[in-house]
Amino acid sequence: VRPEAITFANIIVKYAKALEVAMLEFKNYKTSSSLMTNLKRIKTLELDADDLYLNILHKLHSEEEDLRQILGWSKIFERFEECADLFEEVGKQMESIIVKNA
């Protein structure tokens, strides 16, 4: 397993934890002090995931010689990035609901 996969997986776990806290606080969105903080954390994690994804692909394509490894790992990292994008989308939808109902 490439170390970058572990790093990306750790970001996904952080996303899940931030989203879990946000979901638990969502029912109290008008009084919650941590909800917006967690939604902002999700945005920050998305930027981290984007940077990591680009760096990983650059490293993979510049250092790996085996085409099968490049293709296989590129697909895996693409899925990690898609997962990160979906977490961000959930956060955006929650934020939109909060703004519309404030």
Secondary structure, DSSP 8 states (H G I E B T S, - for coil): --HHHHHHHHHHHHHHHHHHHHHHHHTTTTT-SSHHHHHHHHHHHHHHHHHHHHHHHHHHHHH---HHHHHHHHHHHHHHHHHHHHHHHHHHHHHHHHHHT-
